[in-house]
Amino acid sequence: MEGENHMKGIILAGGTGSRLYPLTKVTNKHLLPVYDKPMIYYPLRTLLTAGVTDIMIVSGRGHAGHFLELLGSGADFGARFTYEIQDEAGGIAQALSLAEDFADDEDVAVILGDNIFQDNVKDAVQSFNSGARIFLKLVMLRALVWLRWMKAAGRSFALRSIQMCQCHHMGRQNLL
């Protein structure tokens, strides 16, 4: 494809999404909306903006058809999509092993399907020549809220705990 980058992309969109249940009972968490589009559109945009147009999407069995229905062949995005199914939750390393033939000893950019990047990674992708580059961002975390459902005397109630945490914003770090 015109303007295509030499690098291939892999979006890892598996997992059970158990923390978002019951929303994930009917679909994959990466297909849930974030603002006005499905969550997977954000990592997809990150790769496409970086010039990566040959992309594999790895998802679990339960909702794999939903990705195909939403994204199709990739033609609508100016890209080519390939799909791989992770039969059971086996973690990131196992999901990446499914993409070994797709990678075919070429450079790959791997992004998690629930990552939303504010920064443009195009320069980093285009200047990449060996090794690994990891993008990290430390963010200010104002409060963590946990809700735990407890059963007592046959009645359900929520126990809410709030933990305050102040972190210093350090910005993006490139590790080589």
N, C-alpha and C positions, 0 to 999 in steps of 0.2 A: 504494500500500500504506500501511497505517496507520503513522504516525510516520516516514514516509519523508523523507529529507533531499532537498533540491533538487539536491544534487551527485550526479553519476554517478561510478562507479568503473571503473578499467581495471587489470587485472592482466596484466603482461607475463610470459608463461611460455614463451617461445620458446628459441631457442638449441639447441646440439647437446649440451651437457653433456659435452664431450669429456674434461674433467679427471676425470670420474667413470666413464669407460668401464672395464670392460664393463657396469657396472650400467645405463648409459643405452642399451645396445644394444637392450634390450627395452621400455624405457619412458622417458618424459620425466623429467628430474631433479626437477621440481616435484611429481611423483607419488611419489617415493621417501619412505619413512617418516622422520620426525624425531620421536623418542620414540614416541608411540602413534598418530600420525595422519600422513596425507600432508602433505608440506611446504606445498602450496598452501593447506591449511586455515588456516595462520597468517596470511598476508596477507588471506585472505578474512575471517577473524575480525576483523582490524584494521578493515577497511572496514565490516563489518556492525555492529560495536560503535560505530562513529562515525555510524551511522544511514544509511549508503550502501547502498541495496538494489537499485539498477539497475546491474549490473556486467557489463562485457565482459571476456572472457578471450581473450587473443591467444596462440596457440601455433603451433608448427611443424606441418608436414604429417604427419610420421611417426607422431605419437602423439595427434593431435587427438581421435580417437574415444575415447581413454582418459579424457580430461577430461569429455566428454559422458556417458560411461558412469558415471563417478564422481559428477559433480555434477548432471547432468540439467538441468532447466529452472531450478533454483534454488528451487523451491517448498518443498523439504525444509528450506531455510535461511531461509525467509521473504523470499526475494529473487527477482529476475528476472535470469537469466543470458543473455547473448548471446555468441556465439563468432565469432572471426575467425581465419583461418589465414594465417600468414606463410609464403609458399611457400619461401623460402630465408633463411638467416641474413643479415639486413641491418642489425642493430643496433637500438638503442632508438628512434632517430628514425624509422626506416622502420616499425617496429612501431606506433609512435604514429600515423603517417600512415594506417594501416589503420583506426584508430578515429575518424577525422575525422567521418564521417557519424553514427556513434553519439553522439559528443559534441554534435553539432548546436548549436554555439555556446553550450553550457551549461558551467558549471564542472565540472571533473573532478578526481578524486583518482587519481593514478597510483602504483602500487606494484609493485615487482618481485616475481615469484612466489617468489623464494627469500629474501625479507626477513622476518625475525621481529622484531616490535616488542614490547618490554616495556611501553612507555608507551602510554597511551590517548590517541588523537589526536582524540577526539570534540569537545572544546572548540575545537581549532584548525580542524576541518572546519566546525563550526557557525558560527564567528565569521568565517570567510573571506569577503571581499567583493571583492577584486580582486588582480591581480598574480600572484605565485607564492609558495608557502611550501615550503621544503625542510627536511626533518628529517635531521640528521646526528648521529651519535654516535661519539665517539672512545672506543675501548675499550683496555684493557690487553692487550697482546699479549706473552705470555711466551716463546713460541718458534715459529718457523716451521720446518717440517720438509718437505724435498723428497725424494722418492724418484725416482731416475732409473734406468731400466733400460738397461743397457749390454750390448752384445754383444762378447765378446772370444773369439777362438779358437773360435767356434761355441757358446759357453756364455753363458747369460744370468745376470747378477747385478745386484744393486741397489747403487747408490752412494747413501749417505745423507749429507746435509749438514744441519746444524742451525745456525740463526742466532738469536741471542738479541737481543731488542729490548725495551727498557723505554720505555713511553709513559705520559704522565700522563693520568689520567682527567679529561675535561673536561665530561662530561655532554652532554645534548642541546642543540643550538643551533638556534634558529629563525632562518632568514635570510629577510628580506622583500625 
